[in-house]
């Protein structure tokens, strides 16, 4: 099974949707909550070039945010990427 990390903020509706989608599909993930962690947030922004969350990585590769995750699922590619 692949390693999945989801970088989030606690009150972010798209973060909640991403975690819900992964959970419903039975895909295990590690949540990295960035609330109050300005240094880690800045590192993520530098690494991805993105200013929003969630930012989702599968096996260390950025796949994007919730819309990207949902698009992969609708194409039937999420299961493959997640090693299922």
N, C-alpha and C positions, 0 to 999 in steps of 0.2 A: 504494500500500500504506500502511496505517496505521502510526503510531508506537506501539510497545508497550514499556512499561517494567515491569519486575518488581523490586520491592524485596524483598530476601531477607536471611536469615542463612545462613551456611555449613552448619550442621548441622540445618537445618529440613527435616523430611521432606515437609511440604506444599509448601515452596519447590521441592524437587527434583521433586516430582510436577508442579507447574505448569510448570516449565521443560521437563520431559520431554513433557508434552502439547503445548506450543507447538512444540517441536522436531519431534515426530512429525507434526504437521500442516503443517510447513514454514513456520511463522509466525516471522519474524525478530523478535527482541526485544533490548532493552538490559537487562542485569542490573545493578542497583545493590545491591551487597553492603554491608550496614550493620554488619558485624562491626567492633567497636571504634570506631564512628562515632556516639557518643552524641548529638552535636548534630544530625546529620542524622536520626537516629531520632526525636528529640524533634520536629523539624520535621514529619516524616511523621505522627507521632501527632497533632499539632496540626491539620495539614491534613485528615486523614481521620477523626479521632475514633476510630480503631481502634488497638489495642495489639498486634496480632499481625501476623505476616508469613506468607506473602507478601501484599503489596498490589500489585495489578495495575492499570495504567492503559492505556487505549487512546485515543490522540489526546488525552491530558491528562485524560480522564474516568475516575474511579475505577470499576472494575467489581467490586472486592472481592478476595477471596482465592481459594484453590484451588477450594473448593466452588462458588463463584460462576462461576469459569472453566469448570469441568466441567459445570455446569448449562447454561451458554450453549452449550457444545459439544453436549450431548445434545439441545438444542432446535434445533440447526442454525443458531444465530445467531452463533457465534464467527467463522466464515468471513466472514460479511457485515461484522461489526464490524471485523475485521482487514483489510478491503479485498481479500478474495480472491474 
